[in-house]
Amino acid sequence: MSQVQQLKMQLHQVATDATQGAASLGGFKQRFASSSAQVLALIQGSATKADADISELLDAAGRAVEQASEALQIAARSCKSYADQI
């Protein structure tokens, strides 16, 4: 097998792995959002303002997961496109 064929196969594998990773993160994000909402409902209005701190942290984590999922989707499309061009 030529190096070009090996590269194409590897790129397609990376694309597949990235797509699967993005899908897994999507499921995690839904579970995380549900759990976060429950936590925030329980601590809402605390006298120590802990609820605001936790809310900010959970929101930031949720955004990071969404960004990671989007980055994996972009990587998957790019790898597949590159593999198809060579």
DADA-V529887 format. One record per residue. N is the residue number from 1. RES is the residue in one letter. PHI is phi in radians with two decimals (none if undefined). Layout:
# DADA-V529887
<<N/RES/PHI> <N/RES/PHI>>
This chain:
# DADA-V529887
<<1/M/none> <2/S/-1.29> <3/Q/-1.13> <4/V/-1.13> <5/Q/-1.11> <6/Q/-1.10> <7/L/-1.09> <8/K/-1.05> <9/M/-1.09> <10/Q/-1.15> <11/L/-1.09> <12/H/-1.14> <13/Q/-1.17> <14/V/-1.08> <15/A/-1.07> <16/T/-1.11> <17/D/-1.09> <18/A/-1.14> <19/T/-1.11> <20/Q/-1.13> <21/G/-1.09> <22/A/-1.10> <23/A/-1.13> <24/S/-1.10> <25/L/-1.13> <26/G/-1.07> <27/G/-1.15> <28/F/-1.08> <29/K/-1.03> <30/Q/-1.12> <31/R/-1.14> <32/F/-1.12> <33/A/-1.09> <34/S/-1.13> <35/S/-1.13> <36/S/-1.09> <37/A/-1.08> <38/Q/-1.15> <39/V/-1.07> <40/L/-1.12> <41/A/-1.13> <42/L/-1.32> <43/I/-1.79> <44/Q/-0.95> <45/G/1.38> <46/S/-1.15> <47/A/-1.22> <48/T/-1.62> <49/K/1.12> <50/A/-1.09> <51/D/-1.08> <52/A/-1.16> <53/D/-1.12> <54/I/-1.12> <55/S/-1.04> <56/E/-1.10> <57/L/-1.13> <58/L/-1.18> <59/D/-1.09> <60/A/-1.09> <61/A/-1.12> <62/G/-1.08> <63/R/-1.14> <64/A/-1.10> <65/V/-1.12> <66/E/-1.09> <67/Q/-1.13> <68/A/-1.11> <69/S/-1.09> <70/E/-1.11> <71/A/-1.10> <72/L/-1.13> <73/Q/-1.12> <74/I/-1.14> <75/A/-1.08> <76/A/-1.07> <77/R/-1.08> <78/S/-1.16> <79/C/-1.11> <80/K/-1.12> <81/S/-1.08> <82/Y/-1.11> <83/A/-1.06> <84/D/-1.24> <85/Q/-1.53> <86/I/-1.69>>
